[in-house]
Amino acid sequence: MSIKVWFDSELIAADAAHVSVFDRSFSVGDGVFETLKVDHSTALALTRHVRRLARSAAGLGLPEPDRFLITNAVAELIDANSAEFGSMSRLRIQYSAGTGGAGSERASERTRIVITQTKATQWPATTQVITVPWARNEKSPVVGLKTTSYAENVVALARANAVGSGEALFANTVGDLCEGTGSNVFVVLAGQLLTPPISSGCLPGITRELVLEWVGARETDLPMSALADAQEIFITSSTRDIQPVSHVDGRLVEMAPGPVTVRAQEIFAQRMAQTPDP
Ligand SMILES: Cc1ncc(COP(=O)(O)O)c(C=O)c1O
C-alpha cells in the first residue's frame, strides 16, 4: 500500500502526483490552501475550512471551488490512507490557479485541487516565541486570505527556529500586535482574554473563531507591549489547538499555562470532541 493523494479529480499514489513547472501556485503563489487536523479519520472543522478556502479563492478572483467535491474527496482520501497514519494526521487542501502565464497575469481558468495527508506535527506543551521587525500588512490586497504565498512566514519562522523558538509574532503596519507565521495570538491582561481583531490584518483563524465562540474573548487592538504586560499568552492553529507561550524574546511569561489558558484548553478539547465539525 502506498500513500494516496487527491489530484484534480481522483485518488492517485502520492509518488505519482506531479504538478506542472508552470503551475501558478508553484511559480507565483497564485493559489489558496487549508491545513487541518485529522483525528481518528475525522477531518476537524472541515465545513469551516472548506468555506474559508472558498472565501480565499474568491479574494484571489479564482472560480469558486466545488465544495461538495472537496468534502467527498477528503473522506475518500482519509479512507484510502487509513492504514498509513496513526490516530492523528494532517490534511492540506490546495487550490491552485492552474497552469499558464509566466508572470503575474493569469492565462487560463483551469484550476487544480490537490489534497495531501501527512504525519501529524507533534507540538510541545508550551512554546517560546520571538517578535520580528517585519510588518503584517493590514492593507494588503490579500489580507485575510490563506494564499500559498508564504515566503514572509518562511523567513520569519526560520529566524524564530534559529534561536530555539517555535513561532514568530508580527505587528501590523501601525505597530499593533497581529499574528504568528502560522497562528493567531491571545493574551490575558488583568484576567481578561484578548485577541487582535481581524482588522489588524491577521488571518481569520478557525481555531481563533472557535475560541471566541466557545471560550469567549474580546477582540481589541493591542500594542506590542501587551506581550510584555500579559500574565498569560497562547497561540492557536488547527494543528496546535491552544498552545501556551512560555517566553517572548527570551523573557519568561508569568504563567504558561495559567488558569485562563488551561480553562480555554479544556473547553476547546471538550467542545471539539462533542462537535468535530462545528
Ligand atoms: C498566518 C496564519 N495565521 C493564523 C493561522 C491559524 O489559523 P487556523 O486556526 O485556521 O489554523 C494560520 C494557520 O496556519 C496561519 O497560517
PDBQT file of the ligand as one rigid body, heavy atoms in Angstrom, charges set to zero:
ROOT
HETATM    1  C1  LIG A 301      -0.842  33.202   9.067  1.00  0.00    +0.000 C 
HETATM    2  C2  LIG A 301      -1.743  32.310   9.864  1.00  0.00    +0.000 A 
HETATM    3  N1  LIG A 301      -2.453  32.837  10.877  1.00  0.00    +0.000 NA
HETATM    4  C3  LIG A 301      -3.260  32.077  11.639  1.00  0.00    +0.000 A 
HETATM    5  C4  LIG A 301      -3.383  30.705  11.427  1.00  0.00    +0.000 A 
HETATM    6  C5  LIG A 301      -4.279  29.886  12.278  1.00  0.00    +0.000 C 
HETATM    7  O1  LIG A 301      -5.442  29.512  11.556  1.00  0.00    +0.000 OA
HETATM    8  P1  LIG A 301      -6.245  28.199  11.836  1.00  0.00    +0.000 P 
HETATM    9  O2  LIG A 301      -6.700  28.244  13.265  1.00  0.00    +0.000 OA
HETATM   10  O3  LIG A 301      -7.395  28.283  10.884  1.00  0.00    +0.000 OA
HETATM   11  O4  LIG A 301      -5.366  27.041  11.565  1.00  0.00    +0.000 OA
HETATM   12  C6  LIG A 301      -2.667  30.127  10.379  1.00  0.00    +0.000 A 
HETATM   13  C7  LIG A 301      -2.771  28.685  10.123  1.00  0.00    +0.000 C 
HETATM   14  O5  LIG A 301      -1.945  28.082   9.522  1.00  0.00    +0.000 OA
HETATM   15  C8  LIG A 301      -1.837  30.943   9.569  1.00  0.00    +0.000 A 
HETATM   16  O6  LIG A 301      -1.142  30.428   8.565  1.00  0.00    +0.000 OA
ENDROOT
TORSDOF 0
